């Protein structure tokens, strides 16, 4: 059985798309320059991003940092899956959408992305080239312009190299009032329930075609949850045998938290020959976003 040596990174770049007045290097341009430098520094085969934003101007041209990341990281294959957009979710309470209207943008969107140096394969036939799929995990009836009603999606693809592992990049819900220092008990519980349901929906999607067949799958993303949360420790790990790639040192992956909320998992464990994992907490990572990249090298059979 062939063994694949693969390096995968997950990173929420939302902080790199905004201005943070309390931070040094607080302009959007300097943070985006730092992000480009970080991508070059990480030099990874697979880069999974969350909170990628882009807009289409009045002339129909798309403006996205994805183009720069592709060039800097030498990624021949990429896919962007929108989760939120002006076209579908226009909301006057969302400042960037109002700004987009008065800037004559045709559209603005935010979503997840996968960039790869390996080609994508069809889910049904990994010997054929394919395109990732953007799968909804949570779609509220009405978008109210805040994170409580943000739609949540997962990107699903397969790599066209033996043993043809599946790859899933997701971003789960977080709620206003969930985090300290102003956390509310009812909001914490509500957020845990929502994330648990979203993980459950993902498992329903892959149970028949991936889990029961013991196909290798790498699950990454911003879970907005520590490993100890029920949806992870019980639903993913205990009930479905996903193996958590624990970072060395267990540094937090987000500013102000004590534990990582960005994770990398693998299934099934018996097909994982070896791995290493760490959170890149260098100065470049801290300038690029308010999340830190989780980096894993896997040997898969």
TALINCOR-V701438 format. One record per residue. RES is the residue in one small letter. PHI is phi in whole degrees, 0 to 359 (NA if undefined). Layout:
res->RES phi->PHI
res->RES phi->PHI
//
This chain:
res->x phi->NA
res->x phi->294
res->x phi->247
res->x phi->254
res->x phi->263
res->x phi->226
res->x phi->249
res->x phi->234
res->x phi->232
res->x phi->242
res->x phi->207
res->x phi->273
res->x phi->260
res->x phi->307
res->x phi->295
res->x phi->279
res->x phi->260
res->x phi->236
res->x phi->262
res->x phi->239
res->x phi->296
res->x phi->277
res->x phi->262
res->x phi->291
res->x phi->54
res->x phi->272
res->x phi->273
res->x phi->300
res->x phi->297
res->x phi->294
res->x phi->289
res->x phi->291
res->x phi->298
res->x phi->296
res->x phi->296
res->x phi->298
res->x phi->296
res->x phi->294
res->x phi->301
res->x phi->296
res->x phi->294
res->x phi->292
res->x phi->49
res->x phi->256
res->x phi->288
res->x phi->234
res->x phi->238
res->x phi->253
res->x phi->242
res->x phi->238
res->x phi->59
res->x phi->279
res->x phi->241
res->x phi->204
res->x phi->218
res->x phi->249
res->x phi->280
res->x phi->296
res->x phi->267
res->x phi->87
res->x phi->273
res->x phi->269
res->x phi->247
res->x phi->210
res->x phi->289
res->x phi->305
res->x phi->299
res->x phi->294
res->x phi->297
res->x phi->302
res->x phi->292
res->x phi->296
res->x phi->271
res->x phi->57
res->x phi->262
res->x phi->277
res->x phi->230
res->x phi->207
res->x phi->210
res->x phi->244
res->x phi->243
res->x phi->292
res->x phi->245
res->x phi->220
res->x phi->209
res->x phi->299
res->x phi->300
res->x phi->261
res->x phi->235
res->x phi->311
res->x phi->216
res->x phi->290
res->x phi->280
res->x phi->263
res->x phi->303
res->x phi->294
res->x phi->287
res->x phi->297
res->x phi->299
res->x phi->296
res->x phi->299
res->x phi->275
res->x phi->256
res->x phi->63
res->x phi->290
res->x phi->286
res->x phi->197
res->x phi->225
res->x phi->212
res->x phi->224
res->x phi->187
res->x phi->252
res->x phi->213
res->x phi->235
res->x phi->242
res->x phi->215
res->x phi->268
res->x phi->256
res->x phi->290
res->x phi->277
res->x phi->244
res->x phi->293
res->x phi->292
res->x phi->274
res->x phi->215
res->x phi->290
res->x phi->276
res->x phi->251
res->x phi->295
res->x phi->219
res->x phi->231
res->x phi->302
res->x phi->245
res->x phi->257
res->x phi->252
res->x phi->288
res->x phi->249
res->x phi->203
res->x phi->226
res->x phi->297
res->x phi->299
res->x phi->225
res->x phi->271
res->x phi->255
res->x phi->85
res->x phi->226
res->x phi->294
res->x phi->299
res->x phi->245
res->x phi->297
res->x phi->296
res->x phi->231
res->x phi->229
res->x phi->231
res->x phi->268
res->x phi->239
res->x phi->212
res->x phi->222
res->x phi->267
res->x phi->272
res->x phi->207
res->x phi->305
res->x phi->273
res->x phi->57
res->x phi->291
res->x phi->281
res->x phi->223
res->x phi->233
res->x phi->242
res->x phi->227
res->x phi->218
res->x phi->266
res->x phi->294
res->x phi->227
res->x phi->244
res->x phi->296
res->x phi->91
res->x phi->276
res->x phi->269
res->x phi->291
res->x phi->270
res->x phi->246
res->x phi->286
res->x phi->243
res->x phi->307
res->x phi->292
res->x phi->290
res->x phi->299
res->x phi->296
res->x phi->298
res->x phi->295
res->x phi->299
res->x phi->295
res->x phi->297
res->x phi->294
res->x phi->299
res->x phi->296
res->x phi->293
res->x phi->296
res->x phi->300
res->x phi->294
res->x phi->297
res->x phi->297
res->x phi->299
res->x phi->295
res->x phi->258
res->x phi->302
res->x phi->287
res->x phi->265
res->x phi->238
res->x phi->293
res->x phi->292
res->x phi->271
res->x phi->58
res->x phi->283
res->x phi->290
res->x phi->218
res->x phi->254
res->x phi->246
res->x phi->226
res->x phi->147
res->x phi->268
res->x phi->276
res->x phi->53
res->x phi->211
res->x phi->284
res->x phi->297
res->x phi->283
res->x phi->294
res->x phi->307
res->x phi->300
res->x phi->269
res->x phi->293
res->x phi->261
res->x phi->293
res->x phi->282
res->x phi->278
res->x phi->289
res->x phi->276
res->x phi->238
res->x phi->62
res->x phi->289
res->x phi->256
res->x phi->278
res->x phi->276
res->x phi->284
res->x phi->293
res->x phi->298
res->x phi->87
res->x phi->51
res->x phi->293
res->x phi->295
res->x phi->256
res->x phi->217
res->x phi->303
res->x phi->88
res->x phi->254
res->x phi->260
res->x phi->230
res->x phi->296
res->x phi->241
res->x phi->255
res->x phi->221
res->x phi->229
res->x phi->238
res->x phi->223
res->x phi->215
res->x phi->273
res->x phi->302
res->x phi->293
res->x phi->260
res->x phi->262
res->x phi->288
res->x phi->194
res->x phi->201
res->x phi->224
res->x phi->210
res->x phi->206
res->x phi->255
res->x phi->283
res->x phi->251
res->x phi->289
res->x phi->299
res->x phi->296
res->x phi->297
res->x phi->290
res->x phi->281
res->x phi->282
res->x phi->198
res->x phi->275
res->x phi->256
res->x phi->252
res->x phi->288
res->x phi->261
res->x phi->243
res->x phi->227
res->x phi->250
res->x phi->237
res->x phi->251
res->x phi->242
res->x phi->243
//
